Amino acid sequence: MDLRKYDIYVIEDAFVEYFYGREQMFFQLFKECDESETGIKEILIQQVDYITKSIPTIYIYSHIVQELGKRTDFFIKERSFLLENKRGTAELFIGRKKLSLQSSGYLDTEFIFMDCLKQLDFNFFALDLKNGRFGWLKPLKHQKIAK
């Protein structure tokens, strides 16, 4: 089965509402950053760095362990978390500025990690650059502002 790869970023609050509904622009920026050669790549890296937050590593680590730690198919590795069962495999890596999720088999193994992350109060934006898929893990909730 094919290996699926997702990069998951926490987007700065100031950009979330403006770009909600315009996610294609985010995707294009990340794609160009990934594919660009030297020169413009440095500028694109700075732009990505500007719109993304650092990953709250300890908080996410603790949350995942608390939520998934009792599962018999969940394993903590040196630099990642692993879900491995007869339906598939998913491995989540926590980096400084992004989470990386690799999975194979049925989609439900990767959804376990994504559902776990959705519980947190962060603006997670996931990208599958290879297949052109992207979106928010948790859709923005529009609040009516009283005037």
N, CA, C and O atoms as CSV, one atom per row, in Angstrom:
chain,resi,resn,atom,element,x,y,z
A,1,MET,N,N,0.843,-1.190,0.000
A,1,MET,CA,C,0.000,0.000,0.000
A,1,MET,C,C,0.883,1.246,0.000
A,1,MET,O,O,2.006,1.232,0.503
A,2,ASP,N,N,0.354,2.310,-0.569
A,2,ASP,CA,C,1.099,3.553,-0.659
A,2,ASP,C,C,1.258,4.216,0.700
A,2,ASP,O,O,0.379,4.150,1.559
A,3,LEU,N,N,2.401,4.853,0.863
A,3,LEU,CA,C,2.677,5.623,2.062
A,3,LEU,C,C,2.109,7.026,1.874
A,3,LEU,O,O,2.397,7.688,0.877
A,4,ARG,N,N,1.311,7.474,2.822
A,4,ARG,CA,C,0.768,8.829,2.794
A,4,ARG,C,C,1.563,9.678,3.773
A,4,ARG,O,O,1.927,9.218,4.855
A,5,LYS,N,N,1.830,10.915,3.385
A,5,LYS,CA,C,2.607,11.818,4.238
A,5,LYS,C,C,1.873,13.143,4.379
A,5,LYS,O,O,1.398,13.716,3.398
A,6,TYR,N,N,1.789,13.613,5.605
A,6,TYR,CA,C,1.156,14.892,5.901
A,6,TYR,C,C,2.117,15.732,6.727
A,6,TYR,O,O,2.781,15.225,7.630
A,7,ASP,N,N,2.185,17.012,6.413
A,7,ASP,CA,C,2.839,17.984,7.270
A,7,ASP,C,C,1.714,18.749,7.943
A,7,ASP,O,O,0.764,19.177,7.287
A,8,ILE,N,N,1.823,18.920,9.254
A,8,ILE,CA,C,0.766,19.587,10.013
A,8,ILE,C,C,1.395,20.765,10.752
A,8,ILE,O,O,2.322,20.593,11.542
A,9,TYR,N,N,0.882,21.954,10.486
A,9,TYR,CA,C,1.411,23.184,11.071
A,9,TYR,C,C,0.368,23.815,11.980
A,9,TYR,O,O,-0.831,23.592,11.814
A,10,VAL,N,N,0.835,24.607,12.943
A,10,VAL,CA,C,-0.049,25.448,13.739
A,10,VAL,C,C,0.052,26.844,13.126
A,10,VAL,O,O,1.123,27.452,13.124
A,11,ILE,N,N,-1.060,27.343,12.612
A,11,ILE,CA,C,-1.088,28.645,11.949
A,11,ILE,C,C,-1.345,29.734,12.989
A,11,ILE,O,O,-2.179,29.575,13.880
A,12,GLU,N,N,-0.617,30.840,12.859
A,12,GLU,CA,C,-0.798,31.992,13.745
A,12,GLU,C,C,-2.248,32.471,13.686
A,12,GLU,O,O,-2.856,32.517,12.617
A,13,ASP,N,N,-2.789,32.824,14.846
A,13,ASP,CA,C,-4.180,33.259,14.940
A,13,ASP,C,C,-4.501,34.412,13.990
A,13,ASP,O,O,-5.584,34.447,13.406
A,14,ALA,N,N,-3.573,35.353,13.830
A,14,ALA,CA,C,-3.815,36.536,13.001
A,14,ALA,C,C,-4.111,36.190,11.542
A,14,ALA,O,O,-4.739,36.982,10.839
A,15,PHE,N,N,-3.671,35.023,11.079
A,15,PHE,CA,C,-3.854,34.651,9.679
A,15,PHE,C,C,-5.026,33.695,9.458
A,15,PHE,O,O,-5.479,33.522,8.326
A,16,VAL,N,N,-5.509,33.086,10.508
A,16,VAL,CA,C,-6.516,32.031,10.367
A,16,VAL,C,C,-7.817,32.551,9.774
A,16,VAL,O,O,-8.312,32.004,8.789
A,17,GLU,N,N,-8.372,33.596,10.362
A,17,GLU,CA,C,-9.677,34.061,9.897
A,17,GLU,C,C,-9.594,34.633,8.483
A,17,GLU,O,O,-10.486,34.396,7.669
A,18,TYR,N,N,-8.537,35.381,8.186
A,18,TYR,CA,C,-8.413,35.964,6.849
A,18,TYR,C,C,-8.294,34.882,5.775
A,18,TYR,O,O,-8.899,34.990,4.708
A,19,PHE,N,N,-7.523,33.854,6.059
A,19,PHE,CA,C,-7.269,32.826,5.053
A,19,PHE,C,C,-8.273,31.675,5.092
A,19,PHE,O,O,-8.200,30.761,4.271
A,20,TYR,N,N,-9.214,31.715,6.044
A,20,TYR,CA,C,-10.235,30.679,6.084
A,20,TYR,C,C,-11.085,30.804,4.828
A,20,TYR,O,O,-11.643,31.868,4.557
A,21,GLY,N,N,-11.187,29.729,4.064
A,21,GLY,CA,C,-11.875,29.769,2.779
A,21,GLY,C,C,-10.924,30.044,1.625
A,21,GLY,O,O,-11.287,29.907,0.457
A,22,ARG,N,N,-9.700,30.435,1.969
A,22,ARG,CA,C,-8.662,30.686,0.960
A,22,ARG,C,C,-7.475,29.749,1.195
A,22,ARG,O,O,-6.326,30.125,0.967
A,23,GLU,N,N,-7.755,28.551,1.645
A,23,GLU,CA,C,-6.701,27.613,2.021
A,23,GLU,C,C,-5.766,27.265,0.865
A,23,GLU,O,O,-4.623,26.863,1.080
A,24,GLN,N,N,-6.260,27.421,-0.358
A,24,GLN,CA,C,-5.426,27.153,-1.538
A,24,GLN,C,C,-4.163,28.022,-1.513
A,24,GLN,O,O,-3.103,27.594,-1.971
A,25,MET,N,N,-4.279,29.236,-0.981
A,25,MET,CA,C,-3.114,30.132,-0.900
A,25,MET,C,C,-2.067,29.568,0.057
A,25,MET,O,O,-0.870,29.609,-0.229
A,26,PHE,N,N,-2.526,29.042,1.194
A,26,PHE,CA,C,-1.597,28.382,2.123
A,26,PHE,C,C,-0.916,27.210,1.428
A,26,PHE,O,O,0.307,27.071,1.467
A,27,PHE,N,N,-1.719,26.381,0.800
A,27,PHE,CA,C,-1.166,25.203,0.135
A,27,PHE,C,C,-0.114,25.609,-0.894
A,27,PHE,O,O,0.958,25.008,-0.962
A,28,GLN,N,N,-0.421,26.621,-1.689
A,28,GLN,CA,C,0.511,27.066,-2.728
A,28,GLN,C,C,1.828,27.541,-2.118
A,28,GLN,O,O,2.898,27.238,-2.644
A,29,LEU,N,N,1.758,28.277,-1.020
A,29,LEU,CA,C,2.973,28.746,-0.349
A,29,LEU,C,C,3.822,27.575,0.129
A,29,LEU,O,O,5.027,27.541,-0.119
A,30,PHE,N,N,3.208,26.625,0.806
A,30,PHE,CA,C,3.952,25.472,1.320
A,30,PHE,C,C,4.520,24.625,0.180
A,30,PHE,O,O,5.636,24.116,0.276
A,31,LYS,N,N,3.755,24.477,-0.890
A,31,LYS,CA,C,4.212,23.695,-2.041
A,31,LYS,C,C,5.407,24.367,-2.711
A,31,LYS,O,O,6.399,23.709,-3.022
A,32,GLU,N,N,5.311,25.672,-2.931
A,32,GLU,CA,C,6.426,26.401,-3.541
A,32,GLU,C,C,7.660,26.353,-2.654
A,32,GLU,O,O,8.779,26.218,-3.149
A,33,CYS,N,N,7.464,26.461,-1.365
A,33,CYS,CA,C,8.580,26.385,-0.422
A,33,CYS,C,C,9.257,25.024,-0.505
A,33,CYS,O,O,10.484,24.930,-0.464
A,34,ASP,N,N,8.467,23.985,-0.620
A,34,ASP,CA,C,8.999,22.626,-0.692
A,34,ASP,C,C,9.745,22.370,-2.003
A,34,ASP,O,O,10.762,21.676,-2.017
A,35,GLU,N,N,9.244,22.923,-3.088
A,35,GLU,CA,C,9.787,22.607,-4.411
A,35,GLU,C,C,10.834,23.592,-4.922
A,35,GLU,O,O,11.543,23.290,-5.882
A,36,SER,N,N,10.945,24.759,-4.302
A,36,SER,CA,C,11.840,25.801,-4.811
A,36,SER,C,C,13.306,25.457,-4.622
A,36,SER,O,O,13.697,24.723,-3.714
A,37,GLU,N,N,14.088,26.016,-5.514
A,37,GLU,CA,C,15.542,25.895,-5.419
A,37,GLU,C,C,16.051,27.045,-4.556
A,37,GLU,O,O,15.270,27.850,-4.049
A,38,THR,N,N,17.359,27.110,-4.398
A,38,THR,CA,C,17.965,28.185,-3.612
A,38,THR,C,C,17.580,29.538,-4.199
A,38,THR,O,O,17.121,29.619,-5.338
A,39,GLY,N,N,17.765,30.576,-3.435
A,39,GLY,CA,C,17.385,31.919,-3.871
A,39,GLY,C,C,16.050,32.284,-3.271
A,39,GLY,O,O,15.991,32.823,-2.167
A,40,ILE,N,N,14.982,31.998,-3.979
A,40,ILE,CA,C,13.636,32.324,-3.503
A,40,ILE,C,C,13.221,31.431,-2.332
A,40,ILE,O,O,12.348,31.803,-1.549
A,41,LYS,N,N,13.831,30.277,-2.211
A,41,LYS,CA,C,13.467,29.339,-1.143
A,41,LYS,C,C,13.624,29.982,0.232
A,41,LYS,O,O,12.783,29.785,1.109
A,42,GLU,N,N,14.698,30.753,0.425
A,42,GLU,CA,C,14.934,31.401,1.721
A,42,GLU,C,C,13.803,32.370,2.068
A,42,GLU,O,O,13.384,32.446,3.223
A,43,ILE,N,N,13.312,33.101,1.082
A,43,ILE,CA,C,12.199,34.032,1.298
A,43,ILE,C,C,10.929,33.255,1.644
A,43,ILE,O,O,10.187,33.643,2.546
A,44,LEU,N,N,10.684,32.171,0.935
A,44,LEU,CA,C,9.497,31.350,1.200
A,44,LEU,C,C,9.566,30.713,2.585
A,44,LEU,O,O,8.549,30.619,3.272
A,45,ILE,N,N,10.748,30.279,2.998
A,45,ILE,CA,C,10.923,29.718,4.345
A,45,ILE,C,C,10.587,30.771,5.392
A,45,ILE,O,O,9.938,30.464,6.392
A,46,GLN,N,N,11.021,32.007,5.172
A,46,GLN,CA,C,10.713,33.091,6.109
A,46,GLN,C,C,9.209,33.351,6.166
A,46,GLN,O,O,8.663,33.609,7.239
A,47,GLN,N,N,8.538,33.284,5.015
A,47,GLN,CA,C,7.090,33.494,4.990
A,47,GLN,C,C,6.359,32.387,5.749
A,47,GLN,O,O,5.433,32.660,6.513
A,48,VAL,N,N,6.774,31.146,5.539
A,48,VAL,CA,C,6.171,30.022,6.262
A,48,VAL,C,C,6.426,30.176,7.756
A,48,VAL,O,O,5.532,29.942,8.570
A,49,ASP,N,N,7.632,30.567,8.112
A,49,ASP,CA,C,7.977,30.751,9.519
A,49,ASP,C,C,7.124,31.854,10.149
A,49,ASP,O,O,6.755,31.761,11.320
A,50,TYR,N,N,6.815,32.883,9.382
A,50,TYR,CA,C,6.044,34.018,9.872
A,50,TYR,C,C,4.588,33.647,10.161
A,50,TYR,O,O,4.006,34.146,11.123
A,51,ILE,N,N,4.003,32.789,9.350
A,51,ILE,CA,C,2.577,32.469,9.519
A,51,ILE,C,C,2.335,31.254,10.414
A,51,ILE,O,O,1.190,30.936,10.736
A,52,THR,N,N,3.411,30.575,10.816
A,52,THR,CA,C,3.252,29.381,11.655
A,52,THR,C,C,3.807,29.617,13.050
A,52,THR,O,O,4.716,30.423,13.250
A,53,LYS,N,N,3.245,28.903,14.001
A,53,LYS,CA,C,3.724,28.948,15.383
A,53,LYS,C,C,4.648,27.766,15.634
A,53,LYS,O,O,4.613,26.765,14.918
A,54,SER,N,N,5.465,27.901,16.655
A,54,SER,CA,C,6.257,26.750,17.104
A,54,SER,C,C,5.305,25.707,17.669
A,54,SER,O,O,4.256,26.039,18.221
A,55,ILE,N,N,5.675,24.466,17.526
A,55,ILE,CA,C,4.851,23.371,18.039
A,55,ILE,C,C,5.027,23.286,19.558
A,55,ILE,O,O,6.155,23.202,20.043
A,56,PRO,N,N,3.929,23.306,20.308
A,56,PRO,CA,C,4.023,23.148,21.768
A,56,PRO,C,C,4.303,21.673,22.103
A,56,PRO,O,O,3.405,20.918,22.476
A,57,THR,N,N,5.543,21.306,21.959
A,57,THR,CA,C,5.974,19.909,21.987
A,57,THR,C,C,5.527,19.153,23.230
A,57,THR,O,O,4.897,18.101,23.126
A,58,ILE,N,N,5.843,19.677,24.388
A,58,ILE,CA,C,5.539,18.966,25.639
A,58,ILE,C,C,4.028,18.812,25.812
A,58,ILE,O,O,3.554,17.755,26.228
A,59,TYR,N,N,3.284,19.853,25.497
A,59,TYR,CA,C,1.832,19.817,25.630
A,59,TYR,C,C,1.224,18.754,24.710
A,59,TYR,O,O,0.382,17.965,25.137
A,60,ILE,N,N,1.652,18.741,23.457
A,60,ILE,CA,C,1.131,17.759,22.499
A,60,ILE,C,C,1.559,16.351,22.892
A,60,ILE,O,O,0.761,15.416,22.836
A,61,TYR,N,N,2.811,16.202,23.286
A,61,TYR,CA,C,3.321,14.900,23.717
A,61,TYR,C,C,2.462,14.362,24.867
A,61,TYR,O,O,2.011,13.217,24.830
A,62,SER,N,N,2.242,15.193,25.881
A,62,SER,CA,C,1.449,14.774,27.047
A,62,SER,C,C,0.024,14.410,26.655
A,62,SER,O,O,-0.526,13.420,27.138
A,63,HIS,N,N,-0.568,15.207,25.783
A,63,HIS,CA,C,-1.948,14.953,25.361
A,63,HIS,C,C,-2.062,13.617,24.621
A,63,HIS,O,O,-2.976,12.834,24.879
A,64,ILE,N,N,-1.142,13.369,23.714
A,64,ILE,CA,C,-1.193,12.120,22.942
A,64,ILE,C,C,-0.999,10.914,23.852
A,64,ILE,O,O,-1.704,9.913,23.720
A,65,VAL,N,N,-0.053,11.006,24.765
A,65,VAL,CA,C,0.180,9.896,25.698
A,65,VAL,C,C,-1.054,9.669,26.566
A,65,VAL,O,O,-1.445,8.526,26.803
A,66,GLN,N,N,-1.665,10.748,27.039
A,66,GLN,CA,C,-2.859,10.622,27.881
A,66,GLN,C,C,-4.022,10.000,27.101
A,66,GLN,O,O,-4.728,9.138,27.626
A,67,GLU,N,N,-4.221,10.427,25.865
A,67,GLU,CA,C,-5.355,9.951,25.068
A,67,GLU,C,C,-5.157,8.550,24.493
A,67,GLU,O,O,-6.109,7.773,24.413
A,68,LEU,N,N,-3.938,8.227,24.095
A,68,LEU,CA,C,-3.709,6.971,23.376
A,68,LEU,C,C,-2.889,5.950,24.153
A,68,LEU,O,O,-2.739,4.810,23.714
A,69,GLY,N,N,-2.364,6.347,25.289
A,69,GLY,CA,C,-1.430,5.506,26.036
A,69,GLY,C,C,-1.938,4.140,26.445
A,69,GLY,O,O,-1.138,3.225,26.636
A,70,LYS,N,N,-3.236,3.974,26.584
A,70,LYS,CA,C,-3.787,2.683,27.016
A,70,LYS,C,C,-4.069,1.734,25.849
A,70,LYS,O,O,-4.421,0.574,26.061
A,71,ARG,N,N,-3.915,2.223,24.634
A,71,ARG,CA,C,-4.164,1.375,23.456
A,71,ARG,C,C,-3.050,0.342,23.330
A,71,ARG,O,O,-1.881,0.648,23.564
A,72,THR,N,N,-3.413,-0.864,22.966
A,72,THR,CA,C,-2.406,-1.924,22.811
A,72,THR,C,C,-1.630,-1.796,21.505
A,72,THR,O,O,-0.578,-2.414,21.344
A,73,ASP,N,N,-2.145,-0.995,20.571
A,73,ASP,CA,C,-1.455,-0.812,19.287
A,73,ASP,C,C,-0.684,0.510,19.216
A,73,ASP,O,O,-0.249,0.923,18.141
A,74,PHE,N,N,-0.520,1.168,20.362
A,74,PHE,CA,C,0.169,2.461,20.445
A,74,PHE,C,C,1.541,2.265,21.067
A,74,PHE,O,O,1.682,1.612,22.101
A,75,PHE,N,N,2.557,2.843,20.419
A,75,PHE,CA,C,3.935,2.705,20.903
A,75,PHE,C,C,4.624,4.061,20.890
A,75,PHE,O,O,4.447,4.859,19.970
A,76,ILE,N,N,5.410,4.304,21.925
A,76,ILE,CA,C,6.210,5.519,21.996
A,76,ILE,C,C,7.622,5.152,21.579
A,76,ILE,O,O,8.265,4.302,22.196
A,77,LYS,N,N,8.095,5.799,20.530
A,77,LYS,CA,C,9.447,5.566,20.048
A,77,LYS,C,C,10.325,6.751,20.472
A,77,LYS,O,O,9.846,7.695,21.100
A,78,GLU,N,N,11.602,6.686,20.123
A,78,GLU,CA,C,12.524,7.742,20.553
A,78,GLU,C,C,12.106,9.132,20.062
A,78,GLU,O,O,12.154,10.097,20.825
A,79,ARG,N,N,11.705,9.236,18.816
A,79,ARG,CA,C,11.363,10.541,18.247
A,79,ARG,C,C,9.957,10.595,17.647
A,79,ARG,O,O,9.639,11.518,16.896
A,80,SER,N,N,9.126,9.624,17.971
A,80,SER,CA,C,7.801,9.593,17.346
A,80,SER,C,C,6.832,8.731,18.149
A,80,SER,O,O,7.204,8.059,19.111
A,81,PHE,N,N,5.579,8.780,17.716
A,81,PHE,CA,C,4.529,7.902,18.219
A,81,PHE,C,C,4.121,6.992,17.072
A,81,PHE,O,O,4.093,7.411,15.914
A,82,LEU,N,N,3.806,5.749,17.398
A,82,LEU,CA,C,3.461,4.776,16.369
A,82,LEU,C,C,2.159,4.075,16.730
A,82,LEU,O,O,1.978,3.621,17.859
A,83,LEU,N,N,1.257,3.993,15.760
A,83,LEU,CA,C,0.053,3.164,15.850
A,83,LEU,C,C,0.218,2.082,14.802
A,83,LEU,O,O,0.400,2.368,13.618
A,84,GLU,N,N,0.152,0.840,15.245
A,84,GLU,CA,C,0.365,-0.260,14.314
A,84,GLU,C,C,-0.599,-1.388,14.638
A,84,GLU,O,O,-0.567,-1.963,15.726
A,85,ASN,N,N,-1.463,-1.695,13.668
A,85,ASN,CA,C,-2.405,-2.793,13.842
A,85,ASN,C,C,-2.693,-3.424,12.482
A,85,ASN,O,O,-2.087,-3.048,11.479
A,86,LYS,N,N,-3.608,-4.372,12.452
A,86,LYS,CA,C,-3.873,-5.102,11.208
A,86,LYS,C,C,-4.482,-4.217,10.123
A,86,LYS,O,O,-4.446,-4.572,8.945
A,87,ARG,N,N,-5.039,-3.076,10.507
A,87,ARG,CA,C,-5.657,-2.173,9.519
A,87,ARG,C,C,-4.658,-1.210,8.895
A,87,ARG,O,O,-4.910,-0.655,7.825
A,88,GLY,N,N,-3.522,-1.010,9.562
A,88,GLY,CA,C,-2.535,-0.092,9.001
A,88,GLY,C,C,-1.549,0.403,10.033
A,88,GLY,O,O,-1.539,-0.031,11.185
A,89,THR,N,N,-0.726,1.321,9.584
A,89,THR,CA,C,0.317,1.903,10.423
A,89,THR,C,C,0.296,3.414,10.253
A,89,THR,O,O,0.114,3.919,9.145
A,90,ALA,N,N,0.483,4.134,11.356
A,90,ALA,CA,C,0.621,5.588,11.309
A,90,ALA,C,C,1.696,5.983,12.312
A,90,ALA,O,O,1.724,5.492,13.441
A,91,GLU,N,N,2.579,6.876,11.882
A,91,GLU,CA,C,3.650,7.343,12.761
A,91,GLU,C,C,3.653,8.863,12.749
A,91,GLU,O,O,3.651,9.486,11.688
A,92,LEU,N,N,3.660,9.460,13.946
A,92,LEU,CA,C,3.621,10.908,14.109
A,92,LEU,C,C,4.937,11.381,14.702
A,92,LEU,O,O,5.360,10.918,15.762
A,93,PHE,N,N,5.576,12.306,14.005
A,93,PHE,CA,C,6.824,12.915,14.458
A,93,PHE,C,C,6.520,14.344,14.893
A,93,PHE,O,O,5.787,15.059,14.210
A,94,ILE,N,N,7.077,14.761,16.024
A,94,ILE,CA,C,6.867,16.121,16.508
A,94,ILE,C,C,8.151,16.911,16.288
A,94,ILE,O,O,9.190,16.601,16.871
A,95,GLY,N,N,8.068,17.933,15.440
A,95,GLY,CA,C,9.209,18.791,15.162
A,95,GLY,C,C,9.046,20.150,15.811
A,95,GLY,O,O,8.062,20.397,16.508
A,96,ARG,N,N,10.001,21.025,15.585
A,96,ARG,CA,C,9.973,22.365,16.170
A,96,ARG,C,C,8.857,23.224,15.575
A,96,ARG,O,O,8.176,23.949,16.300
A,97,LYS,N,N,8.670,23.143,14.256
A,97,LYS,CA,C,7.674,23.974,13.592
A,97,LYS,C,C,6.562,23.187,12.897
A,97,LYS,O,O,5.626,23.781,12.363
A,98,LYS,N,N,6.659,21.857,12.899
A,98,LYS,CA,C,5.593,21.083,12.261
A,98,LYS,C,C,5.544,19.676,12.825
A,98,LYS,O,O,6.512,19.165,13.389
A,99,LEU,N,N,4.380,19.072,12.651
A,99,LEU,CA,C,4.196,17.655,12.926
A,99,LEU,C,C,4.237,16.953,11.575
A,99,LEU,O,O,3.757,17.494,10.579
A,100,SER,N,N,4.797,15.771,11.535
A,100,SER,CA,C,4.812,14.977,10.309
A,100,SER,C,C,4.125,13.654,10.595
A,100,SER,O,O,4.462,12.963,11.557
A,101,LEU,N,N,3.173,13.311,9.765
A,101,LEU,CA,C,2.412,12.076,9.921
A,101,LEU,C,C,2.595,11.231,8.669
A,101,LEU,O,O,2.330,11.682,7.555
A,102,GLN,N,N,3.049,10.005,8.867
A,102,GLN,CA,C,3.195,9.052,7.767
A,102,GLN,C,C,2.297,7.868,8.067
A,102,GLN,O,O,2.263,7.368,9.191
A,103,SER,N,N,1.570,7.424,7.051
A,103,SER,CA,C,0.670,6.298,7.297
A,103,SER,C,C,0.530,5.434,6.056
A,103,SER,O,O,0.767,5.870,4.930
A,104,SER,N,N,0.141,4.204,6.303
A,104,SER,CA,C,-0.170,3.268,5.225
A,104,SER,C,C,-1.298,2.376,5.716
A,104,SER,O,O,-1.538,2.262,6.918
A,105,GLY,N,N,-1.974,1.756,4.790
A,105,GLY,CA,C,-3.122,0.935,5.156
A,105,GLY,C,C,-4.385,1.769,5.115
A,105,GLY,O,O,-4.468,2.760,4.390
A,106,TYR,N,N,-5.362,1.360,5.896
A,106,TYR,CA,C,-6.630,2.073,5.933
A,106,TYR,C,C,-6.457,3.439,6.583
A,106,TYR,O,O,-5.562,3.640,7.404
A,107,LEU,N,N,-7.320,4.372,6.207
A,107,LEU,CA,C,-7.229,5.747,6.693
A,107,LEU,C,C,-7.475,5.881,8.187
A,107,LEU,O,O,-7.027,6.850,8.800
A,108,ASP,N,N,-8.180,4.923,8.783
A,108,ASP,CA,C,-8.545,5.096,10.186
A,108,ASP,C,C,-7.343,5.169,11.118
A,108,ASP,O,O,-7.460,5.738,12.204
A,109,THR,N,N,-6.195,4.618,10.742
A,109,THR,CA,C,-5.030,4.723,11.629
A,109,THR,C,C,-4.540,6.162,11.707
A,109,THR,O,O,-4.187,6.630,12.790
A,110,GLU,N,N,-4.510,6.871,10.592
A,110,GLU,CA,C,-4.072,8.270,10.631
A,110,GLU,C,C,-5.134,9.151,11.282
A,110,GLU,O,O,-4.805,10.141,11.937
A,111,PHE,N,N,-6.419,8.794,11.104
A,111,PHE,CA,C,-7.486,9.573,11.716
A,111,PHE,C,C,-7.418,9.534,13.240
A,111,PHE,O,O,-7.850,10.482,13.896
A,112,ILE,N,N,-6.892,8.473,13.806
A,112,ILE,CA,C,-6.758,8.387,15.267
A,112,ILE,C,C,-5.872,9.522,15.765
A,112,ILE,O,O,-6.217,10.200,16.733
A,113,PHE,N,N,-4.727,9.734,15.106
A,113,PHE,CA,C,-3.850,10.843,15.492
A,113,PHE,C,C,-4.515,12.193,15.222
A,113,PHE,O,O,-4.453,13.095,16.058
A,114,MET,N,N,-5.144,12.331,14.067
A,114,MET,CA,C,-5.770,13.606,13.719
A,114,MET,C,C,-6.910,13.944,14.669
A,114,MET,O,O,-7.063,15.098,15.069
A,115,ASP,N,N,-7.709,12.950,15.033
A,115,ASP,CA,C,-8.790,13.183,15.993
A,115,ASP,C,C,-8.239,13.583,17.353
A,115,ASP,O,O,-8.825,14.416,18.045
A,116,CYS,N,N,-7.133,13.001,17.729
A,116,CYS,CA,C,-6.482,13.343,18.992
A,116,CYS,C,C,-6.000,14.804,18.960
A,116,CYS,O,O,-6.165,15.535,19.936
A,117,LEU,N,N,-5.416,15.213,17.855
A,117,LEU,CA,C,-4.934,16.590,17.719
A,117,LEU,C,C,-6.092,17.582,17.659
A,117,LEU,O,O,-5.966,18.704,18.147
A,118,LYS,N,N,-7.213,17.186,17.068
A,118,LYS,CA,C,-8.389,18.062,16.966
A,118,LYS,C,C,-8.914,18.483,18.332
A,118,LYS,O,O,-9.540,19.535,18.463
A,119,GLN,N,N,-8.663,17.672,19.341
A,119,GLN,CA,C,-9.148,17.980,20.684
A,119,GLN,C,C,-8.436,19.191,21.279
A,119,GLN,O,O,-8.942,19.819,22.209
A,120,LEU,N,N,-7.268,19.516,20.746
A,120,LEU,CA,C,-6.480,20.631,21.260
A,120,LEU,C,C,-6.950,21.943,20.641
A,120,LEU,O,O,-7.510,21.959,19.544
A,121,ASP,N,N,-6.720,23.031,21.348
A,121,ASP,CA,C,-7.190,24.341,20.906
A,121,ASP,C,C,-6.121,25.052,20.069
A,121,ASP,O,O,-5.620,26.111,20.445
A,122,PHE,N,N,-5.787,24.447,18.933
A,122,PHE,CA,C,-4.799,25.024,18.022
A,122,PHE,C,C,-5.373,25.021,16.610
A,122,PHE,O,O,-6.252,24.222,16.286
A,123,ASN,N,N,-4.870,25.916,15.785
A,123,ASN,CA,C,-5.287,26.005,14.388
A,123,ASN,C,C,-4.376,25.120,13.540
A,123,ASN,O,O,-3.459,25.612,12.882
A,124,PHE,N,N,-4.633,23.824,13.558
A,124,PHE,CA,C,-3.812,22.879,12.801
A,124,PHE,C,C,-4.225,22.891,11.330
A,124,PHE,O,O,-5.407,22.780,11.003
A,125,PHE,N,N,-3.232,23.027,10.452
A,125,PHE,CA,C,-3.447,22.972,9.007
A,125,PHE,C,C,-2.604,21.836,8.464
A,125,PHE,O,O,-1.382,21.837,8.614
A,126,ALA,N,N,-3.251,20.863,7.832
A,126,ALA,CA,C,-2.562,19.667,7.335
A,126,ALA,C,C,-2.419,19.735,5.820
A,126,ALA,O,O,-3.317,20.189,5.111
A,127,LEU,N,N,-1.254,19.266,5.338
A,127,LEU,CA,C,-0.969,19.268,3.900
A,127,LEU,C,C,-0.414,17.930,3.474
A,127,LEU,O,O,0.467,17.369,4.125
A,128,ASP,N,N,-0.935,17.429,2.384
A,128,ASP,CA,C,-0.364,16.272,1.695
A,128,ASP,C,C,0.122,16.827,0.359
A,128,ASP,O,O,-0.626,16.848,-0.618
A,129,LEU,N,N,1.367,17.273,0.318
A,129,LEU,CA,C,1.898,17.959,-0.861
A,129,LEU,C,C,1.922,17.062,-2.094
A,129,LEU,O,O,1.683,17.524,-3.210
A,130,LYS,N,N,2.207,15.794,-1.891
A,130,LYS,CA,C,2.313,14.858,-3.018
A,130,LYS,C,C,0.986,14.708,-3.761
A,130,LYS,O,O,0.958,14.660,-4.990
A,131,ASN,N,N,-0.105,14.634,-3.009
A,131,ASN,CA,C,-1.423,14.395,-3.608
A,131,ASN,C,C,-2.306,15.639,-3.689
A,131,ASN,O,O,-3.462,15.559,-4.103
A,132,GLY,N,N,-1.760,16.785,-3.293
A,132,GLY,CA,C,-2.507,18.033,-3.402
A,132,GLY,C,C,-3.683,18.160,-2.466
A,132,GLY,O,O,-4.653,18.849,-2.779
A,133,ARG,N,N,-3.614,17.501,-1.313
A,133,ARG,CA,C,-4.711,17.568,-0.340
A,133,ARG,C,C,-4.291,18.448,0.830
A,133,ARG,O,O,-3.132,18.435,1.245
A,134,PHE,N,N,-5.241,19.209,1.355
A,134,PHE,CA,C,-4.933,20.119,2.454
A,134,PHE,C,C,-6.218,20.534,3.151
A,134,PHE,O,O,-7.304,20.410,2.584
A,135,GLY,N,N,-6.097,21.027,4.378
A,135,GLY,CA,C,-7.261,21.529,5.096
A,135,GLY,C,C,-7.006,21.640,6.585
A,135,GLY,O,O,-5.995,21.171,7.106
A,136,TRP,N,N,-7.944,22.267,7.244
A,136,TRP,CA,C,-7.885,22.427,8.695
A,136,TRP,C,C,-8.267,21.107,9.353
A,136,TRP,O,O,-9.165,20.411,8.879
A,137,LEU,N,N,-7.589,20.763,10.437
A,137,LEU,CA,C,-8.005,19.574,11.190
A,137,LEU,C,C,-9.341,19.830,11.872
A,137,LEU,O,O,-10.172,18.931,12.007
A,138,LYS,N,N,-9.531,21.074,12.301
A,138,LYS,CA,C,-10.773,21.446,12.973
A,138,LYS,C,C,-11.263,22.738,12.320
A,138,LYS,O,O,-10.590,23.764,12.421
A,139,PRO,N,N,-12.411,22.712,11.658
A,139,PRO,CA,C,-12.899,23.925,10.998
A,139,PRO,C,C,-13.078,25.080,11.973
A,139,PRO,O,O,-13.415,24.890,13.142
A,140,LEU,N,N,-12.845,26.268,11.464
A,140,LEU,CA,C,-12.974,27.484,12.257
A,140,LEU,C,C,-14.429,27.687,12.648
A,140,LEU,O,O,-15.336,27.504,11.836
A,141,LYS,N,N,-14.635,28.060,13.879
A,141,LYS,CA,C,-15.985,28.358,14.344
A,141,LYS,C,C,-16.167,29.869,14.276
A,141,LYS,O,O,-15.504,30.619,14.993
A,142,HIS,N,N,-17.067,30.303,13.411
A,142,HIS,CA,C,-17.335,31.735,13.303
A,142,HIS,C,C,-18.247,32.155,14.447
A,142,HIS,O,O,-19.279,31.536,14.706
A,143,GLN,N,N,-17.840,33.216,15.118
A,143,GLN,CA,C,-18.641,33.718,16.217
A,143,GLN,C,C,-19.284,35.031,15.776
A,143,GLN,O,O,-18.635,35.868,15.149
A,144,LYS,N,N,-20.545,35.201,16.105
A,144,LYS,CA,C,-21.212,36.460,15.801
A,144,LYS,C,C,-20.774,37.485,16.835
A,144,LYS,O,O,-20.781,37.230,18.039
A,145,ILE,N,N,-20.399,38.634,16.334
A,145,ILE,CA,C,-19.954,39.704,17.224
A,145,ILE,C,C,-21.101,40.699,17.365
A,145,ILE,O,O,-21.597,41.235,16.374
A,146,ALA,N,N,-21.511,40.936,18.594
A,146,ALA,CA,C,-22.598,41.878,18.855
A,146,ALA,C,C,-22.100,43.296,18.617
A,146,ALA,O,O,-21.002,43.664,19.037
A,147,LYS,N,N,-22.930,44.089,17.931
A,147,LYS,CA,C,-22.548,45.486,17.650
A,147,LYS,C,C,-23.294,46.417,18.555
A,147,LYS,O,O,-23.113,47.632,18.475
